[in-house]
Amino acid sequence: MDHPDQHQELSIEAAGQSWTITRPSDLETLWQSMDDHDAHAEEHIPYWVELWPATLALTQWLAGQHLAQKICLDLGCGLGLSALVAAKQGALVMGMDYEPDALFFAAQNARLNQVIAPLWLCMDWSRPGFQPLCFDYIWGGDIFYEQRFFEPLEKLLLRCLKADGRAWFAIPQRSVSHNVWSRFSHCGWQVAHRGCEKVSVEQVCMTVDLWEVRKR
Ligand SMILES: C[S@@+](CC[C@H](N)C(=O)[O-])C[C@H]1O[C@@H](n2cnc3c(N)ncnc32)[C@H](O)[C@@H]1O
């Protein structure tokens, strides 16, 4: 994607602070401008361009954790807000997404908000290139929106989360993700429901659950 000078700027209150988030446009506009004949278009719907209500719920949760000096991974970081909130608390964060354009804007957002930038990684969560057991905390806002994502994400957690590490997922209540937590339990994980709230971003309002997953 070209990165023209005209971007949208959103003003967001998250984790008790104001944030300015820049993006190229909204999801509908960006999607319509994409090439219909691109064989990978279905795989690459630009969800990263929205700030999802799940991210706001996640940032609220992260603000209450002790993240300083902890090694953390933000899966599917999109525009980067949850990684920025954690970085501002002193976490050593990697913000990871498989869309280079998302990471371009995430890096812009770090600059705009004067946060010492997380390390932005262009990586597919199905093919993670991390050392085993390297993260204290792993999280993701709205990343279980397809059933087929469960297996690679569970595998990544198993491989990369420290034995006493924790993973947090904020996810809107949708039928497609209703069994994610029972699947984690079935795979031997300890699962705890940490909260539920209605969250609005612009005109979108969703009920979001916050889940914590740990190794037994
Ligand atoms: C619904 S968006 C959520 C973005 C952000 N976490 C938020 O809540 O605002 C899902 C994100 O996951 C990313 N994603 C989807 N599949 C991925 C994969 N296989 N590897 C890495 N990132 C992926 C998308 O590019 C997108 O940024």
The ligand as an ORCA input file, in Angstrom:
! r2SCAN-3c Opt
* xyz 0 1
  C      -9.631     -7.863     14.476
  S      -8.003     -7.273     14.251
  C      -7.559     -6.782     15.888
  C      -6.481     -5.737     15.897
  C      -6.123     -5.201     17.297
  N      -5.623     -6.258     18.150
  C      -7.341     -4.559     17.910
  O      -8.009     -5.210     18.744
  O      -7.648     -3.400     17.585
  C      -7.069     -8.780     14.074
  C      -5.591     -8.560     13.814
  O      -4.926     -9.819     13.710
  C      -4.023     -9.783     12.594
  N      -3.839    -11.158     12.114
  C      -4.756    -11.979     11.531
  N      -4.215    -13.161     11.225
  C      -2.907    -13.107     11.622
  C      -1.808    -14.036     11.580
  N      -1.959    -15.257     11.053
  N      -0.624    -13.652     12.081
  C      -0.463    -12.400     12.625
  N      -1.464    -11.473     12.691
  C      -2.660    -11.822     12.192
  C      -4.735     -8.892     11.584
  O      -3.844     -8.364     10.611
  C      -5.327     -7.817     12.505
  O      -4.425     -6.765     12.740
*
